[in-house]
């Protein structure tokens, strides 16, 4: 069992880590795909959840493949903390 398959969730930072500007960093897509396939729901009673972190509120390069409710921005985290 590897670290991904024994995890309940993974956090990925977007801006400057998985992409810069409009360009994905080399290996970023493959890394995310590898993590997603390391814990298939059929083999795990609790599938690994992904959350995507970003500092800004502007639209992310990966908006077409990431569900909005999976993205956590710094302003959202601050608001949640203050509530």
Buried (B, 14 or more C-beta within 10 A) or exposed (E): EEEBBEBEEBEBEBBEEBBEEEEBEEEBBEEBEEBBEBBEEEEBEEBBEBEBBBEEEEEBBBEEEBEEEEBBBEEEEEEEEEE
